[in-house]
Amino acid sequence: MSDSDPFDEIIANETDRDPDLAVIEAGSRTLRTQGGPPEADVPARPEDPEVDKALRAVEAELATRWGETKLEPSVSRIAALMDLLGEPQRSYPSIHITGTNGKTSTARMIEALLGAFELRTGRYTSPHVQSVTERISLDGAPISAERFIETYEDIKPYIGMVDAQQQYRLSFFEVLTGMAYAAFADAPVDVAVVEVGMGGSWDATNVIDGDVAVVTPIDLDHTDRLGETPGEIAVEKAGIIKQDATVILAQQPVDAAQVLLKKAVEVDATVAREGLEFGVVSRQVAVGGQLLTLRGLGGEYEEVYLPLHGPYQAHNAAVALAAVEAFFGVGAQRPDGLDIDTVRKAFAAVSSPGRLEVVRRSPTVVLDAAHNPAGARATAEAVGEAFDFSRLIGVVGASGDKNVRGLLEAFEPIFAEVVITQNSSHRAMDADELAAIAVEVFGEERVQVEPRLPDALEEAITLAEEDGEFAGGGVLVTGSVITVGEARLLLGRG
């Protein structure tokens, strides 16, 4: 590799996700059209009253179980359920994804690529933006409410048997995981793309042996359960790395990378690292997204249009491409890369609802589900790059178990003012409590409080319009997936 090769820059900045790249307006409308406009596949409530009633009954039953923040670190219950169901998760190969940020977007990109190569896919991700049915997708779309209900009813007797045998009942997340694995086997799918809920080794999803294990960037989140440093958190996340698998590592803090590489050596896994075996060669801001050149395991892929904003999404794309290459044996059994036209078509059709998603114009309202400091920093950088706001108003509703000070500090440089609110979840931080922290970060004159989300959105839009219709004001709604999902409904999406 020559000294002038731009890929050298990736190696030199392996843990730096903020390359100093020239920002230009690229004419990418043609590439964008090839894949068609991305559809935000977030289902609304069923139109049939009887189906809606049945879905609400299932949701009510699921709500009686432990929520996703209450955990007993063990896979014994989900393993017992899989045993009773005949091990459905072993009937198809899988790509397993862990990390702190970027898991869902990366999963969607992997799913799009596999689908473009005519494989039938199942995708399991969490949390959902608006409907619980989003979590289980077949062929790139959430399963129907009818199928969701049917899957639940099919495995309900076995859920009851496990509940009776175990010290603790199956949790909400464990039941959904069982439903996903059963639905994928019933479809059947050619490959499952599975996102870890939390951690890795004891996560309910970890009853699969992923042919490819993907680790997106590790940062500090869920520190009370996973550890207080990236290295400690990596110990749990390394649990998805199985014997003889291929491991795709995004750029990682040094201590996390050491843990992950050590685990890979222990189980004879093959490792591909962003910045060494694959990565982002170049990226340019484009109309509605960005134009990429990616280095994959099988060579370079030029003029790849991605209709998502931000450097972090380019890195997610590189990780997704490497994961799919590894699944197809590129770089191992076969030296040549994937068909470039198919790769371009797949990426051009990617959507990621609630990730820098524009849901309104005049003023522009953007939704982003950043909920920890690392995610907020990435979002703030992407907003500055992709949008030319003269005045940006934040609407923030966060969960009480998050590092909300770090979140607010990440957004402080880009928000002219912030409207503090809260969503309807029991996990939501009280608006007044969150506002007290916001005042310390922003100063009292830049903080407003509207406990009801509809009022917060109305106030933020009014503030963004203060300088006139053509002044370039905007609104960013963030802090929690739940806040974003509720705002999405209020603004008429879904």
N, C-alpha and C positions, 0 to 999 in steps of 0.2 A: 504494500500500500504506500503510495507516494506521500511526501510531506504536505503536498498541496491538496490532498484529498479532503473534501469538507467533512468526511466522516471522522477524521482525526479530531475535529472539534467536539464531537460527541464523546469520544473517549476522554478527552481532556476535561470535560465537564460532566462526568458520569453522574454525579449526584446533584447537578444544577439543572433545575427545570425551567430556568428563565434565560434562554439564549438571547443574545443581542442581535436579533434578526431584523432586516429591513422590512418595514411595513408598507406594502403597496396595494393598490386596488387592482386585482387581477380580473380579466374578462373571462369568467367561468360559467356564463349562463348556458353555453352549449353542453358542457359536462354535466351541469346540474339537471338539464332537461333530459339527458340520456337515462337517468335513474328515476325521473319523475319527481314531483315534489314530495318530500318526506311527510308521511302521515303520522300524526301523534296518536298512537293506538291506545287511548285511554277510554275504556268503555263507560257508557252512561248506565243508569239504572234500566233494568229490563222494561220494555214497553208493555208486555203482557202482565196484567195485575196479578195473575195467579203465579207466574214465574217469579215476579218480584216478591211476592209474599213468601214463597218457598225459599228464595235466596236470603231474605231477612231472617227466616227461621234458622237457617244454617249459620248465618252470621251471629245470631243470638246465642246459639249453642257454642260456637267457637269462643265467644266473648266470656263464657263462664270459666274458661281455662286460664292458666297462667299466661300473662302477657309476655311480650318479647324481652322485657327488661328483668323478668324474674326467672332465674336460671338455677338448675342443679346440674353442674358440669359433668355430664355423662351421656353416652350414646346407648345406654342399656335399654331405655324405653323404645326409642325408634328402631333399634336392632330387633327387639322383640316383635314389634309391629311388622317389620320387613319379613321376619321369619314366618309369621302367620300368613302373610300375603304371598309367600312363595318367592321371596327375594326378587321383586320386580326390577329393582335398580341394577341387577346384574344382567339384564336382558338387552342392554345397549351400551355402547361405549360412551364415555363422558369427558367433558372438559370442566374442571373444577376451578373456581375463581375465589381467591381471598385477597386481603389487602385492607387498607383503611379508606381510601377514596378512589372513585373511578370504577368500582366493580360493575355497577349496573350498565353504565355506558359501554364499557368494554364487552360485557356479555351481549349487549344488543349488536355491537359490531361483529362479534364472532358469529352470532346467529345469522346476521345478514350475509356474511361471507359463505357460511356453510349452505344456506338456502340458495344462494346464487349458483353454487356448484351442485344443485339439485339433490341435496340431502334433506330428508325430513327431520326437522329439529324440534326439540322440546327445550324451553328455557324456563328456569325457576329463579326469580329474583325477589328482593325485598328491600325496603318496605314498598307498599303500593302508594301511588299518588292519589287516586280517587276510589278505585274499586278493588276489593280483595281478589277479584278474578284476574287482575293484571299479573299477579305473581306467577301464574302458570300459563305459559304460552305454547301453542303448537303451530308450526309453520309460520312463525313470525307474528302471530296475532294472539291476544288473550283468548283463553277458552271461553266458550259461551257460558252464560249463567246456567243454562240447562245442563250443560256438561259438568260444570262445577258442582251443581247440586247432585247430579247422578253419581259422580265420583265419590262425593262425601257419603252418600247413602250406601254405596257399594262397600266401603271399608268401615262404615260405622260399627257393625257388629264386632269387628276385629279390634277396633279402638276400645270398645267396651271390655273386651277380654284382657287387653293389655292393662287398662286402668285397674281392673280387678286384681291383677297379679303383681303390680309394681307398688313400691312405697308411695310414689307420687303419680298422679294422673299425667297423661301426655299433655304437653303444653300446646298452646295455640300454634306456635311455629312448628312443633313436631308433627301435629296433625296435618298441617298444610304441606309439610315436606313429604309425608306419607302419601298424601293425595297426589302431589306432583309426580312422584316416582311411579305410582299406580297408573296415572293418566298417560304417562310417557310409554309405559309398557303396553297399555291397552291400545294406543294409537295405531301401530307402534311407531316409535321414532327411530331414525338411523343414528342419532347422536343427541345426547342431552348436554345442555350448557347450564351449569349449576353454580349459583352464587352463594357463598357462605353467609349465614346470618350474622354470626359474631365469632371471632377467633378462628378456629380451624379444627384442632384435634378433637374437642368434645362438642363441636357444633353438630346439630341434628343431620345436616347434609352429609356428614363425613362417614356415612355407611356405604358410600360409593368409593371405588378405586379409580380415580380419574386417570385416563391415558395421558392427559395433559393437565398439569397443575399450573395455574397462573397466579402470580402474586403481584398485584398492583402496588403502588407506593405505600409504604407503611409509615404512619405518623401516629401522634398521640390521640387516642380516642378510646373510650371505655377503659380508662386507666385503672379504675377500681376493680375491674375483673381480669384485665389482660396483662397489666404491667405498666410501669411508669417510665420506661424508656423504649425506643423502637426495637432495641435488641431483645428486651423481655417480651414485648408484644409478638415479635417474630417467632419466639419459641412456640407459642400457641398456633400461630398461622402456619408454621412449618408442618403441622400435623396433617395437612392435605397432601403432602408429598409422599407418594407411595412407591413401592418397589418397582424399579425399571421404568418409571414414568419419565416423561419429558417435562422439565420445569422451565417456564417462561418467566423471567424476573424483570419487572420494570426497574427503573432507577431506584435505588434504595439507600438509606443512610448506611454508613459503613458497618455499624454494629448489627443492624438487621441483616445486611447481606452476608455477613460472616456466619450468622446462625443458620440462614437458609441454605448456604452452600455446604455447611457441615452436615445438615440433614440430608441433602442430596447425595453426598458422598456415602453416607451410612446406608442408604437404600439403593445404591447403584443407579441413581437417576441421572439422566442427561440434562445438562443445564444450558440455556441460552440467555444471555444477559443483554439488556438494553444498554447501548453505548459500546458494546463489544461485538456480539454476534448479530445484532439488529438495532434499528433505531430510526430516528427522524433525520434525514439528510438535509432537507430544507422545507420551509413552509412560508406561504404568502397569504396575507389576508385577501379574501375573495368575496364576491357578492353573496351574502347569506352564509358564509362559512370560511373555508380556507382551502388552498391548493397545496398538496403535499408531494414530496418525493420521499419515499420510505425505503429503507434498506431492510430487506427481509432475509430469511435464512437461505433463500435461493436467488438472491440478487436484488437489483433495484427496481422499484415500481414508481414510474414517473407520472406526473399530471393526474394524481388521485384527488378528486374533489370530495371534501367532507363537509356536509351542511351543518356543522357544529362549530361553535366559537371557542377560541382559547388554546394556548400552547398545550395545556394538559390534555385536551381532546386529541391533539396530534399524537401525543405520547400514548394515549389509550389506543389509538388506531394502529400504531406500530406494534404494540403488545398484542392486539387482537390478530393482526396479520401473522405475526410469528406463531401464535397459538394455533391458527388454522393450518399454517404451513407444517408445523410439527405434527398435527393430527393426520395430515396427508403424507407424512414421511419425508417432507422436503428437508434437505440437509443431512438426511440419514440414508434412507433407502433410495432416494432420488435426488440428483443434484440440481435439476432445473426447477425454476420457480413456478408459481401458479399463473394461469392465463390472465394477462394484464387487463384485458377488456372486461372479463368477469369480475375481477377485483375492483375496477373503477365503477362498474355498474352497482356492485354491492354497497360500496362506501357512499355513493351518491344518493342512495335510498335510505340511509340510516337516519333514525330519529331517536331522540332521548327526551321524552316529556319531562318538564320540570327542571331541565338543565339548560340554563340561559335560553329559555323558550320565550319568544315574543308572542304575547297574547292580545295586544292592543296597540294601535297607533294613535298619535295625536291626543295626548302624549303617549310615547312608547312605554308600555308596561312589560317588564321582563320578569320571569319567574326563575328562581334558581334554588335548588334544595340544599345548598351548603349549610352544614350544621356543626362544623368544627373549625378551628382556626386554619388548618391546612387547606380545607376546602374553600374557606372564605378568602384566603389569600389568592388561591388560583382563580376564583371567580372575579375578584377585584381586578386582577391583572387582565383577565379576558374582557371584562367590561370596558376597561380603558382602551384596549386594542380594537375591539369590534364595533363600539358605538361612540359617536361623537357628541356626547351629552354636554351641554353647557351647564346644566344643573341637574343633579341626580338626587332623588329623594328615596330613602330606604324605608321599607316596611319590614320590621323584624319581629317575628314571634318564634321563640326558641323553647326547647325542652329544658326542664329544670336540672337534668342530669348531665348537661353539656358544659364545656368551658365557654360560657357566654361572654366573659370579658375578652378572651382571646378572639372570639368571633367578631365582636364589636370593634375591637382595635384593628382588625384586618380591614374592616369596611370604613373606618373613620376617614381615611384620606380621600375616598371617592364620594362620600355622602355629604351633600350640602346641609341636609337636615335628615333626621330619622324619626319615623312614627313608630312607637313601640306598641305592640298589641299582643294578643295571645290566641292560640287556636283552641278548638273544643276538646282536645285530648286531655285526659287526666294527668298526663306527663308535662303539660305545658307549664312553663314558668309564669307566675303571676305577673301581670303587666306592670304593676307598680314596683315590684321587686326588680324586674328587668330594667325598668326605667331608671331606678336609682343607680344601677351600674352604668347605664348609658350616659347619664349626666356626668359621671366621673370621667368617662371616656370622651364625650363630645362637648361637654359644657351645657349648662342648663338652657341657653338660648337656642340650641340646635336640636332639642329633644321635645317631642310632643307625645302624649299618651292617649291612645284610643283603644280601650280594652276589647271592644267588639271589632272583629276583622272587617266587616263591611264599612264601618265608620272609618277605620284606619285607611282602607283603600281609597275611599272618597276624599279624605283629608290629604293623602299623599298626591293624588291626581290634581287636586286644587292647588297644592303648593307647586307642583311641577308646571302648572299652567300660568303661574303668576307673572312670568316675564313675556307672556304673549304666545300665540299659537305657533309661531315659527321660531321660537327662541331656542329650541333644542332641549327642552326639559324632559326628564324621564323618571320612571319609578322602577325600583328593583325590590321585589318581594322575596324574602329569604329567611333563613334561620332554622327551617325544619321542613321535612317532606310533607308533614301534615298541614302546615301553614300554606305551603305552595299548592297542595291539592285542594284545600278549601278555597283559596283565592282563585284557582282555576275554574272551579264551579261558579263562583260569584261573578267572574268575568265572562261567563258564557261559553267556556270550553268544556266539552265532555257532557 
